[in-house]
Amino acid sequence: MCAESRFDIRSRDDRIGRYFRKYLDRFVFVEFADAFIGRTPAGELMRGIPMPLRKEEVQGFANGAGADMTVIAENMTRVMGCDPHFEYTENYAAVLRAMFGDDVHKTMTEEGRAAASRGEMDNACIHFRAALCVDQDSVEAMYGYARSCRAMYLASENEEYTGRFKAEALDWFEILTLSHPQFPEGYYYLGYAYLNMGLYKKAELTWRTFVKMAPAGKDREEIEERLSQMTEPLMIEAGCNSVIAGKYDAGAEQLEAFLGSRFDKWWPLHYYLGVAYEMTGRREEAVRELKEALKLNGSNLEIMEELLAIYEDEDDESNIEKYSRKIEMVRLAMDEEKQASMEEIRREDEELMRGEPKPLDPEIIQIK
C-alpha cells in the first residue's frame, strides 16, 4: 500500500456513508469458538474479533449447520464497504487477506463491476469501498468507485444526495490521477467534472494530459473535439481571473470582446465586467452590466451587494432601500432553505443511524 494516508478511505471523512448504513441492520456480530477458528486459514486473526452474520444465518450456524467462509467473507466485505470507519475494518481486511490472498481486493472490484452492470449501484459502491479498505492503492477500485458515484449523482434529483456523491466522485477522480498518473481514464472523467463546475482551465489541462496518453479511438477524438470548443470559454475565464487579480483594465478588455456573442447570457461575464468598470471609474457602465447580470441570476447576493455599494456611495436612498430589501429577502430565504435542509439531513441521519452496528457484547457461537 503505497498511497498517501490522505487517500485512505478508512481515515477520510465519509460524506456518503449515511446512505449505506441502512444495510448494516441485517447483521449481528458474533465471536466464533476456538475449535472453529483453529480450522480457518485466518486462525488467530479472528480471535476476539466480532464477525458479521446475517440474522437468518445465526440460528443455522448455532445448530451445527456449518459455516461457509465465503459467506462470512462477503459479510465482512459488506460491513467494510458500508462503513470504512467501522471499528474492526482493519481486522476484517487482515482476515480476508489471510483467507484469500493479497489479491482479494480484485475479487471485490469484480463484484463491484458486476453489480454496476446490473444497475445495482449501492451494491457496486459498497464493494469498491471495501476493496479500498483492503488495498487503498487499487487503481481498479478507485476508478470503479469514482465512476459509480458519478453514475449515482447523475441519476438523482435529490439536491443533498447529488451534492454529496458529486463531491465524492470529484475527490476520487483527483485521487486517481494523483496516485496513478499513468492511468488515462482518470483524466477523461476528471476533465468532465471540472467542466461541469465551470473550471475551464483545469478541464483543458486535464484533457490535454488525457489526449497525450490515450490510444487512438473514439474517446480521444471526443476529447479533442471538446478541446477545440473551449477556446472562447477559456478566454472568458481568463478575463474573470484578471478582474479577480485586480487587473481591471485588462480584464475589461478581455471580457468586452464577448458582449453580444453567444456567451452574452453568462451572468459571470456581465458581473466581472461590471466590477472592472466600477473599479476603473466607469460607474454608469458598471451599473448597466451588474443589472444585466442580476437579470440572468436574480438571487445572486454578490451582484446585489455590488449595486448596493454603488448606490450607498451615491446616497441614492431609493435604490439603497430597494437593494437592501432584496438582499434581506434573499438571505432570509436562504436561511430558511438551509434550516429546512439541515432538518431533513438530521431526520435522515437519525433513520440511517438506526442501523449502525453495536458489537459491544458479541454472542459466542460454538461451531463444531
Phi, psi and chi 1 to 4 in degrees:
 res  aa     phi    psi   chi1   chi2   chi3   chi4
   1 MET       -  101.9  -61.7 -174.6 -172.0      -
   2 CYS  -106.3   -4.3   60.8      -      -      -
   3 ALA   -68.1  152.7      -      -      -      -
   4 GLU   -66.1  154.6  -63.1 -178.6   32.6      -
   5 SER   -62.0  -27.8   59.6      -      -      -
   6 ARG   -68.4  -11.2   65.8 -166.4  176.0   98.3
   7 PHE   -94.2    1.1  -61.4  161.8      -      -
   8 ASP   -83.2  115.8 -170.3  -13.7      -      -
   9 ILE   -62.5  -21.3 -163.6  169.7      -      -
  10 ARG   -74.3  -18.5  -63.2  170.1  -59.5 -179.5
  11 SER  -118.0  -11.7   58.0      -      -      -
  12 ARG   -74.7  154.5  -69.6  172.3   54.3   83.0
  13 ASP   -58.6  135.7  -71.6  -17.9      -      -
  14 ASP  -104.7   91.6 -170.8    1.8      -      -
  15 ARG   -75.7  -16.1   58.9  169.1   62.7   90.4
  16 ILE  -118.6    2.5   64.9  171.6      -      -
  17 GLY   -59.6  -27.5      -      -      -      -
  18 ARG   -57.2  -27.4   62.9  180.0   60.7 -165.1
  19 TYR   -82.5   -7.2  -60.4  104.3      -      -
  20 PHE  -112.9  -16.2  -55.6  125.9      -      -
  21 ARG   -63.4  -23.3  -68.2 -165.3 -171.1  102.5
  22 LYS   -59.9  -25.0   59.6 -171.8  175.6 -176.3
  23 TYR   -76.7  -14.7  -61.7  112.6      -      -
  24 LEU   -76.0  -16.7  -64.8  178.4      -      -
  25 ASP   -74.0   -1.4   64.3    3.8      -      -
  26 ARG   -81.5  -10.1  -59.1  176.4 -176.4  178.6
  27 PHE  -111.1  150.1  -62.7  105.5      -      -
  28 VAL  -118.0  162.2  -65.6      -      -      -
  29 PHE  -118.4  126.9  -67.3   82.0      -      -
  30 VAL  -130.8  160.9  -54.3      -      -      -
  31 GLU  -112.2  136.7  -73.4 -174.9   11.7      -
  32 PHE   -88.8  153.9  -69.5  108.5      -      -
  33 ALA   -69.2  158.0      -      -      -      -
  34 ASP   -56.5  -38.2  -70.7  -10.7      -      -
  35 ALA   -61.1  -40.3      -      -      -      -
  36 PHE   -71.8  -44.8  174.2   75.6      -      -
  37 ILE   -57.7  -39.9  -69.6  174.3      -      -
  38 GLY   -64.2  -20.4      -      -      -      -
  39 ARG   -94.7    0.1  -64.6 -164.2  -58.6  -91.8
  40 THR  -102.1  150.9   67.4      -      -      -
  41 PRO   -61.6  -25.7  -21.1   31.9      -      -
  42 ALA   -76.7  -24.7      -      -      -      -
  43 GLY    49.2 -123.7      -      -      -      -
  44 GLU   -62.7  -19.4  -69.4  -61.8  -49.3      -
  45 LEU   -62.6  -21.6  -67.5  172.6      -      -
  46 MET   -92.4  -12.5  -66.3  177.5   64.1      -
  47 ARG   -66.5  127.6 -170.6  176.8  -55.6  -78.8
  48 GLY    75.4    7.4      -      -      -      -
  49 ILE  -105.2  116.6  -56.0  -59.5      -      -
  50 PRO   -62.1  126.4  -21.4   34.1      -      -
  51 MET  -107.7  143.8  -54.2  -61.6  -71.0      -
  52 PRO   -84.4  131.8   29.0  -31.4      -      -
  53 LEU  -127.9  143.2  -64.0  178.8      -      -
  54 ARG   -67.3  150.3  -65.7  177.1 -171.5  -87.4
  55 LYS   -57.0  -37.5  -65.8  174.6 -178.7  177.3
  56 GLU   -73.3  -16.4   61.8  -91.1   22.2      -
  57 GLU   -84.8  -23.0  -63.6  164.0   -7.4      -
  58 VAL   -61.5  -48.7  174.0      -      -      -
  59 GLN   -63.6  -40.8 -168.6   60.3   44.8      -
  60 GLY   -63.6  -42.0      -      -      -      -
  61 PHE   -65.7  -41.0  -71.1  175.2      -      -
  62 ALA   -66.1  -28.5      -      -      -      -
  63 ASN   -86.7    7.4  -69.5  -22.6      -      -
  64 GLY    86.9   18.3      -      -      -      -
  65 ALA   -71.5  -13.7      -      -      -      -
  66 GLY   101.6  156.7      -      -      -      -
  67 ALA  -117.2  121.5      -      -      -      -
  68 ASP   -89.4  113.1 -174.6  -21.4      -      -
  69 MET   -65.7  -24.0  -72.7  -53.5  -60.0      -
  70 THR   -69.0  -33.6   59.5      -      -      -
  71 VAL   -67.6  -45.2  170.8      -      -      -
  72 ILE   -63.1  -39.0  -62.5  172.4      -      -
  73 ALA   -62.5  -43.3      -      -      -      -
  74 GLU   -64.2  -37.9  174.7   60.8   17.2      -
  75 ASN   -62.6  -44.9  -68.4  -10.7      -      -
  76 MET   -61.6  -40.3  -73.6 -171.3  -75.3      -
  77 THR   -58.1  -46.4  -64.7      -      -      -
  78 ARG   -67.4  -39.1  -64.6 -168.5   68.3   81.8
  79 VAL   -63.9  -46.3  169.9      -      -      -
  80 MET   -61.8  -42.6  -69.2 -169.2  -60.5      -
  81 GLY   -67.7  -34.9      -      -      -      -
  82 CYS   -70.9  -37.6  -71.4      -      -      -
  83 ASP  -145.5   88.4 -176.6    8.1      -      -
  84 PRO   -59.6  -19.7  -24.3   35.2      -      -
  85 HIS   -86.3    0.9  -64.3  170.5      -      -
  86 PHE   -53.9  142.8 -177.7   61.1      -      -
  87 GLU   -54.2  -34.5 -178.8  178.9    0.1      -
  88 TYR  -108.1   18.7  -63.1  102.4      -      -
  89 THR   -57.5  -46.5  -72.1      -      -      -
  90 GLU   -63.3  -37.5 -170.5  171.4  -16.1      -
  91 ASN   -65.2  -43.3  -58.1   95.9      -      -
  92 TYR   -62.2  -41.2  -71.2  176.8      -      -
  93 ALA   -61.3  -41.9      -      -      -      -
  94 ALA   -65.8  -42.0      -      -      -      -
  95 VAL   -61.8  -44.9  168.5      -      -      -
  96 LEU   -65.7  -38.6  -71.9  167.7      -      -
  97 ARG   -65.8  -38.4  -76.6 -167.7  -68.0  -93.0
  98 ALA   -66.7  -35.8      -      -      -      -
  99 MET   -78.8  -40.0  -73.0  168.1   47.6      -
 100 PHE  -123.8    3.3  -58.7  102.1      -      -
 101 GLY    95.5  167.0      -      -      -      -
 102 ASP   -67.5  -16.1  -70.3  -20.9      -      -
 103 ASP   -95.2   17.7  -73.2  -20.2      -      -
 104 VAL   -60.3  -27.5   64.6      -      -      -
 105 HIS   -62.4  -26.6   64.4  -80.2      -      -
 106 LYS   -68.0  -36.2  -66.4 -177.2  178.8  179.4
 107 THR   -62.8  -39.0  -58.6      -      -      -
 108 MET   -64.7  -42.1  -63.3  174.5 -177.0      -
 109 THR   -67.2  -34.7   57.9      -      -      -
 110 GLU   -63.1  -41.7  -71.0  170.4    4.5      -
 111 GLU   -63.5  -38.5  -69.9  -70.4  -22.7      -
 112 GLY   -63.6  -44.5      -      -      -      -
 113 ARG   -64.1  -39.7  -76.0 -165.2  -68.3  -92.9
 114 ALA   -63.8  -42.7      -      -      -      -
 115 ALA   -63.5  -42.2      -      -      -      -
 116 ALA   -62.5  -39.0      -      -      -      -
 117 SER   -65.6  -24.3   70.1      -      -      -
 118 ARG   -89.8   -1.3  -61.7 -169.8  -62.3  -92.1
 119 GLY    81.2   12.6      -      -      -      -
 120 GLU   -91.9   77.3  -60.1  170.4    4.5      -
 121 MET   -72.9  -33.8  -61.0  -47.8  -59.5      -
 122 ASP   -60.6  -46.9  -82.6   14.4      -      -
 123 ASN   -61.3  -41.4 -167.4   18.3      -      -
 124 ALA   -61.4  -48.9      -      -      -      -
 125 CYS   -59.2  -43.0 -107.7      -      -      -
 126 ILE   -59.9  -43.4  -73.1  167.9      -      -
 127 HIS   -70.0  -38.9  -81.0   82.6      -      -
 128 PHE   -66.7  -39.6  -70.4  129.7      -      -
 129 ARG   -64.5  -40.9  -77.8  157.0   60.3   93.7
 130 ALA   -63.4  -40.9      -      -      -      -
 131 ALA   -60.9  -37.2      -      -      -      -
 132 LEU   -71.1  -25.1  -72.4  167.7      -      -
 133 CYS   -69.6  -33.9  -72.3      -      -      -
 134 VAL   -82.7  -40.3  175.9      -      -      -
 135 ASP  -140.0   97.7 -177.4   -3.7      -      -
 136 GLN   -67.4  -10.7   69.1 -177.0   64.5      -
 137 ASP  -104.9   11.7 -161.9   34.5      -      -
 138 SER   -70.0  114.4  169.1      -      -      -
 139 VAL   -65.2  -38.2   61.4      -      -      -
 140 GLU   -64.1  -40.8  -62.5   89.6   -7.5      -
 141 ALA   -69.7  -42.5      -      -      -      -
 142 MET   -59.4  -48.2  -71.9 -178.5 -170.6      -
 143 TYR   -64.7  -45.2 -179.8   58.5      -      -
 144 GLY   -63.8  -40.4      -      -      -      -
 145 TYR   -66.5  -47.4 -178.8   42.8      -      -
 146 ALA   -61.7  -42.5      -      -      -      -
 147 ARG   -68.0  -36.0  -75.2 -160.5   62.2 -175.4
 148 SER   -65.1  -44.4  -66.3      -      -      -
 149 CYS   -60.4  -39.7  -70.8      -      -      -
 150 ARG   -63.0  -46.8 -179.3  176.7 -173.6  -90.8
 151 ALA   -61.4  -36.4      -      -      -      -
 152 MET   -71.6  -39.5  -67.4  167.4   83.4      -
 153 TYR   -75.7  -30.3   81.6   70.0      -      -
 154 LEU   -66.7  -26.4  -72.0  173.2      -      -
 155 ALA   -91.9   -2.1      -      -      -      -
 156 SER  -104.3  149.4  174.4      -      -      -
 157 GLU  -112.4    3.5  -63.8 -179.5   -3.5      -
 158 ASN   -85.9  121.1  179.6  -75.7      -      -
 159 GLU   -62.5  -44.6 -175.5  177.1  -10.1      -
 160 GLU   -64.1  -47.6  174.4   72.4   17.1      -
 161 TYR   -60.5  -48.0 -179.3   98.5      -      -
 162 THR   -59.7  -44.8  -63.3      -      -      -
 163 GLY   -61.8  -42.0      -      -      -      -
 164 ARG   -66.8  -45.6  -71.7  179.5  177.8  -86.2
 165 PHE   -72.8  -31.8  -83.1   84.1      -      -
 166 LYS   -65.5  -44.0 -178.2  179.5  -72.9 -172.1
 167 ALA   -64.4  -38.2      -      -      -      -
 168 GLU   -67.0  -42.4 -169.5   76.0   -9.3      -
 169 ALA   -61.4  -46.3      -      -      -      -
 170 LEU   -59.3  -47.1  173.1   62.1      -      -
 171 ASP   -56.1  -45.9  -88.3    5.2      -      -
 172 TRP   -78.1  -26.5  -77.9   93.3      -      -
 173 PHE   -68.4  -37.5  -78.9  126.8      -      -
 174 GLU   -66.3  -45.0  -72.6 -176.5  -28.3      -
 175 ILE   -59.3  -41.4  -70.9  169.8      -      -
 176 LEU   -60.3  -44.7  178.1   59.4      -      -
 177 THR   -72.3  -29.1   57.5      -      -      -
 178 LEU   -75.4  -40.8  -71.8  169.9      -      -
 179 SER   -88.9  -20.9   57.6      -      -      -
 180 HIS  -134.5   70.1  -62.9  -79.5      -      -
 181 PRO   -65.8  -11.8   23.0  -33.0      -      -
 182 GLN   -96.0    9.3  -58.8  -54.6  -45.9      -
 183 PHE  -100.0  101.4 -174.1   71.2      -      -
 184 PRO   -65.3  -33.2   19.5  -29.9      -      -
 185 GLU   -60.9  -28.8  -72.9   83.2   -4.2      -
 186 GLY   -60.8  -41.1      -      -      -      -
 187 TYR   -69.2  -33.5  -61.5   98.2      -      -
 188 TYR   -57.6  -54.1  174.3   91.8      -      -
 189 TYR   -76.1  -33.2  -74.2  101.1      -      -
 190 LEU   -64.1  -37.2 -178.2   57.5      -      -
 191 GLY   -59.8  -43.2      -      -      -      -
 192 TYR   -65.2  -37.6  -87.4  111.7      -      -
 193 ALA   -61.2  -44.7      -      -      -      -
 194 TYR   -65.7  -40.8  -73.3  145.8      -      -
 195 LEU   -60.0  -43.1 -176.8   69.3      -      -
 196 ASN   -66.8  -19.9  -69.9  -25.0      -      -
 197 MET   -93.3    0.2  -64.5  170.9   66.6      -
 198 GLY    77.6   16.9      -      -      -      -
 199 LEU   -95.2   78.3  -59.6  172.9      -      -
 200 TYR   -68.8  -38.7  -62.6  101.9      -      -
 201 LYS   -66.1  -42.7 -169.3   62.0 -179.6  178.3
 202 LYS   -62.5  -41.3  -79.3 -167.9  170.3 -175.1
 203 ALA   -62.1  -43.8      -      -      -      -
 204 GLU   -61.0  -49.1 -178.9 -157.0   25.1      -
 205 LEU   -62.5  -40.3  -66.7  172.1      -      -
 206 THR   -65.5  -44.9  -59.0      -      -      -
 207 TRP   -71.3  -30.7  -84.8  -18.7      -      -
 208 ARG   -66.1  -35.2  -69.9 -158.6 -178.2  -77.4
 209 THR   -64.2  -42.3  -58.7      -      -      -
 210 PHE   -60.0  -46.6  171.4   78.0      -      -
 211 VAL   -61.4  -37.6  167.6      -      -      -
 212 LYS   -64.2  -33.5  -72.3  179.3 -176.8  176.9
 213 MET   -96.1  -31.1  -61.9  172.5   61.1      -
 214 ALA   -74.5  144.1      -      -      -      -
 215 PRO   -70.8  161.1   26.2  -34.1      -      -
 216 ALA   -59.3  140.1      -      -      -      -
 217 GLY   160.9 -175.7      -      -      -      -
 218 LYS   -66.2  -34.2   64.1  176.5 -175.6  178.0
 219 ASP   -65.1  -44.7  -74.1  -13.5      -      -
 220 ARG   -66.5  -40.1 -165.7  170.1   79.2 -178.7
 221 GLU   -61.8  -40.7  -69.1  173.2    3.1      -
 222 GLU   -61.0  -45.4  171.4 -166.8  -30.1      -
 223 ILE   -71.7  -35.6  -63.1  -53.5      -      -
 224 GLU   -61.3  -38.6  -72.8  172.7  -21.2      -
 225 GLU   -66.4  -41.8  176.1   64.7   19.9      -
 226 ARG   -59.1  -44.9  -70.4  -75.5 -173.6 -174.0
 227 LEU   -61.6  -37.9  -74.5  168.4      -      -
 228 SER   -66.8  -21.3   70.7      -      -      -
 229 GLN   -92.1   -1.6  -62.6  168.1   -5.2      -
 230 MET   -98.3    0.8  -71.4  179.9   63.9      -
 231 THR   -57.4  -49.8  -58.4      -      -      -
 232 GLU   -70.9  -46.9  -69.2  165.2  -53.9      -
 233 PRO   -55.9  -36.4  -28.0   36.2      -      -
 234 LEU   -65.8  -37.0  -77.8  166.1      -      -
 235 MET   -68.3  -38.7  -67.4  171.7   67.8      -
 236 ILE   -66.3  -44.3  -65.2  173.1      -      -
 237 GLU   -59.7  -40.1 -175.7 -179.4   37.4      -
 238 ALA   -63.3  -39.3      -      -      -      -
 239 GLY   -64.6  -43.9      -      -      -      -
 240 CYS   -61.1  -41.5  -65.5      -      -      -
 241 ASN   -66.5  -33.3  -73.1  -24.6      -      -
 242 SER   -63.1  -42.8  -68.3      -      -      -
 243 VAL   -63.8  -44.8  175.2      -      -      -
 244 ILE   -59.4  -35.9  -67.7  169.4      -      -
 245 ALA   -81.2    0.6      -      -      -      -
 246 GLY    86.2    8.9      -      -      -      -
 247 LYS   -93.7   73.3  -59.5  174.2 -177.3  177.5
 248 TYR   -69.2  -43.0  -57.2  114.4      -      -
 249 ASP   -63.9  -45.5  -72.9  -40.0      -      -
 250 ALA   -64.2  -42.4      -      -      -      -
 251 GLY   -62.9  -43.4      -      -      -      -
 252 ALA   -61.2  -43.7      -      -      -      -
 253 GLU   -62.4  -40.5 -175.6  176.9   -8.4      -
 254 GLN   -66.0  -39.4  -71.3  169.7  -69.6      -
 255 LEU   -81.4  -32.1  -65.3  173.5      -      -
 256 GLU   -58.4  -29.2  -76.7  170.3  -19.4      -
 257 ALA   -63.5  -16.9      -      -      -      -
 258 PHE  -105.8    1.2  -64.5   94.4      -      -
 259 LEU   -65.2  133.0  -68.4  175.5      -      -
 260 GLY    80.4   -0.2      -      -      -      -
 261 SER   -87.3 -174.3   72.7      -      -      -
 262 ARG   -69.2   -7.6   62.7 -169.5  178.5   98.5
 263 PHE   -99.1   11.5  -60.0   98.1      -      -
 264 ASP   -67.5  -14.1 -155.2   41.2      -      -
 265 LYS   -95.5    8.2  -61.6  -58.9 -179.2 -176.3
 266 TRP   -83.9  110.3  -76.8   20.7      -      -
 267 TRP   -60.9  -35.3   72.4  -96.5      -      -
 268 PRO   -60.7  -31.0  -24.1   36.2      -      -
 269 LEU   -56.8  -49.0  168.3   64.2      -      -
 270 HIS   -74.3  -36.6  -62.5  -78.7      -      -
 271 TYR   -63.3  -52.5  170.2   71.4      -      -
 272 TYR   -69.1  -30.6  -75.2  104.2      -      -
 273 LEU   -67.4  -39.6 -171.9   53.5      -      -
 274 GLY   -61.3  -43.0      -      -      -      -
 275 VAL   -62.0  -43.7  171.2      -      -      -
 276 ALA   -61.8  -43.1      -      -      -      -
 277 TYR   -63.3  -45.1  -75.4  155.0      -      -
 278 GLU   -60.8  -41.4  170.3   62.9   13.1      -
 279 MET   -75.5  -11.5  -62.0  -55.6  -65.6      -
 280 THR  -112.9   17.3   53.2      -      -      -
 281 GLY    80.9   14.2      -      -      -      -
 282 ARG  -103.4   67.7  -59.2  162.0   65.7  177.8
 283 ARG   -65.2  -43.2  177.5  158.5  -72.5 -179.7
 284 GLU   -59.3  -43.1 -175.6  176.0  -18.0      -
 285 GLU   -68.9  -34.7  -66.2  166.4  -76.0      -
 286 ALA   -62.1  -46.6      -      -      -      -
 287 VAL   -61.6  -41.7  170.4      -      -      -
 288 ARG   -59.5  -47.2 -178.2 -165.9   69.3 -147.9
 289 GLU   -70.9  -38.0  -67.3  -56.0  -39.4      -
 290 LEU   -66.5  -38.9  -69.9  168.6      -      -
 291 LYS   -66.6  -35.6  -75.2 -174.3  174.5 -179.0
 292 GLU   -65.7  -41.0 -176.5   63.5   25.9      -
 293 ALA   -61.9  -38.8      -      -      -      -
 294 LEU   -70.3  -30.8 -163.7   57.3      -      -
 295 LYS   -61.7  -36.5  -74.2 -179.8 -174.2  177.7
 296 LEU   -84.3  -22.3  -61.5  169.2      -      -
 297 ASN  -143.3   79.8 -169.6  -10.2      -      -
 298 GLY   -67.1  -13.9      -      -      -      -
 299 SER  -113.5   17.8   60.5      -      -      -
 300 ASN   -80.2  115.0 -171.6  -70.3      -      -
 301 LEU   -67.5  -36.5  -76.1  172.7      -      -
 302 GLU   -59.9  -41.4  -73.9 -176.7  -69.4      -
 303 ILE   -65.3  -47.1  -57.3  171.1      -      -
 304 MET   -60.2  -41.0  -65.5 -179.5 -160.3      -
 305 GLU   -67.5  -34.6  -72.4  167.5   -9.8      -
 306 GLU   -64.2  -44.1  -73.5  -72.8  -17.3      -
 307 LEU   -65.4  -42.1  -75.8  164.9      -      -
 308 LEU   -60.2  -42.2  177.6   60.4      -      -
 309 ALA   -61.0  -39.0      -      -      -      -
 310 ILE   -64.5  -47.3  -69.9  173.1      -      -
 311 TYR   -69.2  -31.4  -68.3  127.2      -      -
 312 GLU   -66.4  -38.4  -74.3  176.8  -24.2      -
 313 ASP   -65.4  -28.9 -172.4   60.9      -      -
 314 GLU   -95.2   -0.1  -65.1 -179.6  -18.2      -
 315 ASP    55.3   37.3  -67.4  -36.8      -      -
 316 ASP   -84.8   89.5 -174.3  -25.6      -      -
 317 GLU   -61.7  -38.1  -67.4 -175.9    4.7      -
 318 SER   -61.2  -48.3  175.5      -      -      -
 319 ASN   -74.9  -29.1  -83.4  -48.3      -      -
 320 ILE   -60.9  -47.1  -70.5  172.1      -      -
 321 GLU   -63.9  -41.9 -179.0 -178.1   -2.9      -
 322 LYS   -61.3  -50.1  173.9 -177.2  176.2 -179.9
 323 TYR   -79.9  -28.1  -75.8   97.3      -      -
 324 SER   -63.4  -42.7  -65.4      -      -      -
 325 ARG   -65.1  -41.6 -172.4  169.0   59.8 -108.6
 326 LYS   -61.5  -45.1  -80.6 -170.9  173.1 -173.6
 327 ILE   -62.4  -42.6  -70.5  169.7      -      -
 328 GLU   -62.4  -42.6 -176.9  179.4   -2.7      -
 329 MET   -65.3  -42.9  -70.3  173.7   61.9      -
 330 VAL   -65.8  -43.4  169.8      -      -      -
 331 ARG   -62.8  -40.7  -77.1 -179.7  174.8  158.5
 332 LEU   -62.7  -44.3  179.9   61.3      -      -
 333 ALA   -63.3  -40.1      -      -      -      -
 334 MET   -65.9  -39.8  -70.0  172.6   66.0      -
 335 ASP   -64.5  -42.9  -73.1  -17.5      -      -
 336 GLU   -64.5  -41.3  -69.2  175.3  -11.0      -
 337 GLU   -65.0  -40.0 -177.4  179.0  -13.0      -
 338 LYS   -65.0  -43.0 -178.4  178.5  179.0 -180.0
 339 GLN   -63.2  -42.2  -71.1  174.4    8.2      -
 340 ALA   -64.1  -40.1      -      -      -      -
 341 SER   -65.6  -43.5  177.3      -      -      -
 342 MET   -63.9  -37.6  -67.5  -58.6  -66.3      -
 343 GLU   -66.1  -39.8  179.0   60.9   21.8      -
 344 GLU   -64.0  -41.6 -178.6 -178.7   -8.9      -
 345 ILE   -63.5  -42.5  -67.8  169.8      -      -
 346 ARG   -61.0  -45.4 -174.8 -169.9   64.3   76.6
 347 ARG   -63.5  -41.4  -71.1 -164.4  -58.6  -92.1
 348 GLU   -64.1  -42.5 -177.4 -177.0   60.8      -
 349 ASP   -61.5  -42.5  -81.6  -13.2      -      -
 350 GLU   -61.3  -42.2  -74.0 -177.9   -5.6      -
 351 GLU   -67.0  -45.0  179.9 -179.9  -13.2      -
 352 LEU   -70.5  -34.7  -68.0  172.0      -      -
 353 MET   -72.8  -13.8  -69.5  -64.4  -75.0      -
 354 ARG   -61.8  -24.2  -69.7 -168.7 -170.7  106.1
 355 GLY   -90.5    7.2      -      -      -      -
 356 GLU   -65.2  127.4 -171.9   75.0   12.1      -
 357 PRO   -69.3  145.3   26.7  -34.5      -      -
 358 LYS  -130.0   78.1  -60.4  178.8  176.3   62.2
 359 PRO   -83.3   52.6   32.6  -35.2      -      -
 360 LEU   -82.1  -35.7  -59.6  178.4      -      -
 361 ASP  -128.1   73.8  -61.7  -58.8      -      -
 362 PRO   -64.8  141.3   22.7  -32.9      -      -
 363 GLU   -73.4  141.3  177.8 -177.8   -3.7      -
 364 ILE   -95.3  113.4  -55.8  -59.9      -      -
 365 ILE  -104.1  124.4  -68.3 -176.6      -      -
 366 GLN   -91.3  111.2  -58.5  -69.7  -29.3      -
 367 ILE  -112.2  117.9  -61.9 -176.8      -      -
 368 LYS   -74.7      -  -54.5  -62.0 -177.6 -178.8
